[in-house]
């Protein structure tokens, strides 16, 4: 009898381990089932989208209980897609998203990726001042878009009339604007990294840092007011994932360079220069600011839209969930 008792005690640790495993397996399966499925739109794989790409590629969404699907979608289609439930979130805050809100879509900006955009006015070597570029052709991504509006605001801040320049709208990727400059079709172009660095190496001159002149948000997160109200826990997970990815980008240059080279298809030198420039634009806490939103409203109104409307911060943004996330992550909130 005593011998049998010893045998039981010898196998007891293994028995406990097996029972523990039996309990843990259903729990893990339940955790997988509880992962929330959501869709987020993005206009394109650019450096502005880096926190989104990092959150997806590095498994940050998954770690925060989200099964996130990233869908490429033109900005003009997003408001209707959000309203119809085809997507849950938009990776972006800018003039287009704010204009959609002012036009009647019940959307709100809820998180900032960057506090400013990164665009330079690059010109042929003989043009080194804004004065010398007057009446000359300047390539721009699209009339009425974020870059155009930011350029106008920077000029007005310097006391220069935007009408003194001949703006030429050239669609497509940034390389198209650069090729129009390199070919001589235009005299200057508004370019962003990494194209700016390639232009500098070819002798083109940096006339104006537009991003440094205007505190205009770049990237971010927009969703329906209904989503914020009815699914706050899920929305906080999305914000937290993007903020954690952004923090990791800031901490780890080698890891981020690998991502930029692989997903954005840059060579390592261009990726490194782009990374360094991108860091200067990042919002620390991600909380939407009143200054940033006011500039976006002004940028929309400067195009003759909603000019008679008095817009409050809460009409277009909701900073409550981003503030909660920032506090939970240990940021000091002013």
PATOR-945550 format. One record per residue (C-alpha): residue in one letter; x, z, y. Coordinates in pm, whole numbers, padded with zeros to 5 digits, always signed. Layout:
residues N
AXZY;...
END
This chain:
residues 334
X+00000+00000+00000;X+00281+00091+00235;X+00457-00234+00150;X+00146-00436+00234;X+00114-00253+00569;X+00470-00350+00664;X+00392-00714+00583;X+00095-00712+00818;X+00296-00561+01104;X+00570-00820+01052;X+00325-01109+01107;X+00130-00944+01389;X+00331-01100+01681;X+00278-01450+01540;X-00092-01378+01489;X-00128-01264+01850;X+00052-01579+01970;X-00185-01803+01771;X-00489-01623+01911;X-00346-01657+02262;X-00294-02030+02214;X-00651-02067+02089;X-00774-01904+02411;X-00544-02106+02638;X-00630-02451+02503;X-00997-02445+02605;X-00899-02299+02940;X-00660-02587+03004;X-00922-02839+02896;X-01174-02680+03131;X-00920-02696+03415;X-00877-03068+03352;X-01255-03116+03357;X-01283-02921+03681;X-01039-03150+03860;X-01231-03309+04146;X-01240-03689+04160;X-01217-03834+04510;X-01132-04160+04685;X-00921-04202+04997;X-00872-04527+05187;X-00553-04647+05348;X-00494-04959+05556;X-00154-05040+05406;X+00166-04908+05251;X+00366-04834+05566;X+00588-04548+05680;X+00284-04392+05853;X+00122-04350+05511;X+00424-04168+05365;X+00258-03823+05324;X-00032-03986+05139;X+00199-04186+04913;X+00412-03878+04847;X+00111-03659+04765;X-00004-03918+04511;X+00336-04009+04363;X+00474-03654+04342;X+00162-03512+04180;X+00069-03290+04474;X-00296-03396+04459;X-00304-03319+04087;X-00142-02979+04138;X-00418-02896+04384;X-00698-02984+04144;X-00766-03336+04270;X-00792-03664+04083;X-00730-03878+04392;X-00770-04255+04394;X-00602-04442+04682;X-00786-04756+04790;X-00642-05017+05026;X-00908-05100+05284;X-00918-05256+05630;X-00990-05000+05901;X-01297-05191+06021;X-01465-05145+05681;X-01395-04772+05648;X-01677-04612+05854;X-01949-04789+05655;X-01769-04715+05327;X-01756-04344+05414;X-02124-04340+05511;X-02229-04517+05192;X-02020-04286+04974;X-01786-04560+04849;X-01492-04347+04966;X-01462-03979+05056;X-01173-03974+05302;X-00981-04206+05533;X-00605-04168+05559;X-00581-04222+05932;X-00672-04101+06278;X-00645-04347+06564;X-00833-04551+06824;X-01027-04738+06554;X-01151-04424+06377;X-01238-04251+06706;X-01422-04561+06829;X-01626-04560+06508;X-01723-04196+06568;X-01821-04269+06928;X-02023-04567+06805;X-02244-04337+06599;X-02073-04285+06263;X-02075-03913+06175;X-01701-03889+06113;X-01442-03638+06234;X-01063-03625+06254;X-00957-03321+06049;X-00576-03342+06006;X-00279-03502+06181;X+00021-03649+06003;X+00215-03730+06321;X+00179-03636+06686;X+00312-03969+06806;X+00368-04323+06689;X+00707-04488+06650;X+00719-04821+06837;X+00989-04976+07053;X+00969-05268+07292;X+01256-05491+07175;X+01370-05792+07380;X+01620-06074+07388;X+01965-05951+07503;X+01922-06092+07854;X+01615-05874+07917;X+01716-05510+07965;X+01442-05383+08197;X+01064-05398+08219;X+01103-05573+08554;X+01297-05856+08392;X+01021-05902+08135;X+00740-05953+08385;X+00552-06280+08323;X+00735-06310+07990;X+00571-06329+07646;X+00551-06008+07442;X+00444-06014+07076;X+00198-05747+06966;X+00022-05676+06635;X-00329-05713+06775;X-00502-05697+07111;X-00706-05380+07147;X-00528-05206+06861;X-00329-04883+06856;X+00001-05043+06957;X-00153-05243+07241;X-00328-04938+07381;X-00018-04721+07350;X+00191-04987+07526;X-00056-05007+07815;X-00062-04628+07850;X+00319-04609+07851;X+00337-04876+08122;X+00075-04702+08335;X+00267-04376+08300;X+00570-04555+08445;X+00364-04707+08726;X+00388-05058+08581;X+00086-05291+08567;X+00018-05408+08205;X-00121-05733+08347;X+00232-05829+08456;X+00311-05921+08094;X+00186-06206+07876;X+00076-06045+07549;X+00071-06265+07241;X-00126-06137+06942;X+00055-06206+06616;X-00114-06068+06305;X+00037-05977+05972;X+00331-05753+05889;X+00590-05633+06141;X+00834-05894+06022;X+00606-06161+06170;X+00647-06015+06519;X+01023-06000+06472;X+01042-06359+06350;X+00851-06472+06658;X+01113-06291+06870;X+01408-06422+06671;X+01280-06780+06688;X+01241-06761+07066;X+00864-06805+07057;X+00833-06478+07251;X+01078-06292+07474;X+01002-05942+07347;X+00805-05769+07072;X+00666-05425+06992;X+00832-05324+06668;X+00843-05017+06442;X+01102-04894+06190;X+01266-05031+05986;X+01228-05366+06168;X+01358-05206+06490;X+01691-05126+06327;X+01733-05478+06197;X+01654-05614+06542;X+01917-05389+06701;X+02181-05507+06455;X+02103-05866+06551;X+02163-05791+06918;X+01808-05743+07047;X+01774-05477+07316;X+01559-05165+07312;X+01382-05177+07649;X+01128-04898+07599;X+01048-04627+07343;X+00669-04648+07359;X+00611-04364+07111;X+00813-04120+07320;X+00597-04196+07623;X+00257-04134+07463;X+00144-03839+07251;X-00082-04052+07035;X-00151-03934+06679;X-00042-04156+06394;X-00172-04123+06040;X-00388-03826+05952;X-00721-03767+05781;X-01080-03853+05873;X-01400-03775+05686;X-01773-03728+05734;X-01903-03416+05906;X-02131-03382+05603;X-01829-03366+05370;X-01669-03092+05580;X-01992-02891+05570;X-02093-02942+05207;X-01750-02963+05037;X-01514-02742+05241;X-01310-02618+04942;X-01243-02973+04823;X-01160-03092+05174;X-00914-02805+05214;X-00744-02914+04891;X-00698-03263+05033;X-00555-03127+05359;X-00332-02883+05172;X-00199-03161+04946;X-00110-03385+05241;X+00047-03096+05434;X+00256-02986+05133;X+00371-03345+05077;X+00468-03369+05444;X+00661-03043+05419;X+00847-03172+05113;X+00930-03495+05299;X+01081-03286+05577;X+01282-03069+05333;X+01414-03331+05092;X+01568-03647+05231;X+01712-03774+04898;X+01377-03740+04719;X+01196-03909+05007;X+01448-04193+05031;X+01389-04273+04664;X+01016-04296+04737;X+01063-04515+05046;X+01300-04752+04865;X+01069-04779+04563;X+00725-04800+04726;X+00801-04948+05069;X+01073-05177+04929;X+01345-05104+05185;X+01716-05100+05120;X+01873-04754+05129;X+02032-04791+05474;X+01706-04901+05636;X+01519-04627+05447;X+01759-04363+05579;X+01725-04477+05941;X+01347-04502+05906;X+01329-04153+05755;X+01527-03999+06042;X+01302-04165+06299;X+00986-04071+06109;X+01081-03702+06112;X+01075-03701+06493;X+00706-03798+06490;X+00570-03545+06239;X+00312-03286+06338;X+00430-02940+06240;X+00101-02780+06132;X-00124-03084+06096;X-00392-02922+06312;X-00566-03183+06534;X-00481-03119+06899;X-00707-03155+07199;X-00438-03348+07384;X-00399-03597+07102;X-00773-03654+07069;X-00816-03688+07446;X-00551-03962+07448;X-00730-04144+07166;X-01058-04129+07361;X-00879-04254+07671;X-00725-04535+07471;X-01070-04643+07350;X-01222-04620+07698;X-00933-04817+07847;X-01065-05110+07646;X-01404-05084+07818;X-01582-04901+07535;X-01790-04583+07585;X-01658-04560+07941;X-01953-04362+08078;X-01954-04108+07797;X-01818-03756+07835;X-01658-03670+07502;X-01583-03318+07381;X-01328-03229+07114;X-01596-03128+06864;X-01767-03468+06905;X-01475-03639+06736;X-01267-03374+06558;X-01293-03056+06352;X-00977-02845+06334;X-01117-02548+06139;X-01009-02640+05786;X-00662-02758+05893;X-00619-02429+06078;X-00715-02232+05768;X-00470-02429+05555;X-00190-02385+05810;X-00246-02008+05814;X-00250-01993+05434;X+00081-02182+05424;X+00237-01932+05666;X+00253-02137+05986;X+00239-01957+06316;X-00069-02077+06501;X-00047-02071+06883;
END
